[in-house]
Amino acid sequence: MTEGASPSSERADYLRRFRLWVVVALALVFLTVAYSMVYDSLIGRITPTIAAREGTLEKFVPLKAVVIRDEKLVTASSSGTFNIVAPEGARVAKGEVIARIGGLTEVASSEGSKEDSGLLTALLELEKAEARESEAKSFLAAKQAELKLYEAKEDVKGAARVKTQVDDADDALAAAVLERQAAGKAYEERLALSKSAPSSARVTTDPGGLRMRSERPAVISYSWDGLEDTLSPSNPELLDLPYSVAAKAAKAARSQGDEVMAGDVAFREISSISTDFLLYAAGVDPEILKAGAVQKVRFTRLSSEKVTVKVKSSKVDKSGFVVAHMSLDRYVSSMTSMRAVDVELLLESHSGLIIPARAITTGEGKSFVHVLRRDRFVLIEVEVLGIVNGEAAVRSDQLKQGDKVKYDG
């Protein structure tokens, strides 16, 4: 008791301090309860989470490749003006008219006859229409065969996509047939007029000139690079060729109206059965490129579509560098004049629930993630299938698509 203070004032002071401590204690209890309630309701908001999604992680390695083809250069058997019948990239059957030497240009200029010129023009258009109809037939047949493959595999999505292409190809063939019929009628009319004209105005030579026909079913091209024999699947030294061989490719082409000599290259025939290439790989496990292996690749200059290819043969040097002859079982027309191409080889593919790799914790040889369950995080075990570029594909009976997973965002 302090000197001069009355007992009543001291008691009052004690009661004030007591009431203050009671208020503070109650406030702390209230704040603790409130914090617990707010934390439970906001935990999924104040803590970084991400929804697990179903998907596939893929890892590609960029590599170099050289296109190889089963192709043949066809030379002119006589000299004269070169007239194209089958368009660039046309698929033709054996014996189809590809081009003519002489005819339209030479006869029209020497005779000066409008009737003759019209007849030869009509014949040229008829031959072109026949080539387009044949190409449309071949394309339709190829798509119908592809559709059967998808149906046999019971691939509903793939079959639906190819069915649309089949319908489009069928319409294209119908249009090509009408075009050929119209061209045939125009030619018959011109031919009838020519026969009824005075003898001095009639065609005195074969109106079609010298016809050059395909020697096998093929895709036709009027360009070549001089590597047709070197980069041929039948070359026994194919796997010994360096990637630099592509630098030796030249640029040569045949155009409408060219004057050709006997023995000059007229056009190129390419087998349309497959698309082959040599893959040059460093730092890749040779086992995945051994003969008979099936892999997925994509050609970066063409599209991001993955295609299935088969390794026909391969060779590994002492340093582990691999050269592999790979084949795609369909012809890619956009690669008709390509040699050097960029290829991406699929090394890994993991399908599952996709989450950030940093969301995974490990312990005792197991992997776990924290999943939000009723306003609190629960630790569940997952199986890590693979990690690519900071994302992980996982599998767990306790984790489903849409679940919120904690991670250190």
Summary of the structure (lengths in Angstrom):
residues: 409
radius of gyration: 38.0
end to end distance: 60.8
largest distance: 153.6
contacts: 1220
relative contact order: 0.18
helix: 37%
strand: 33%
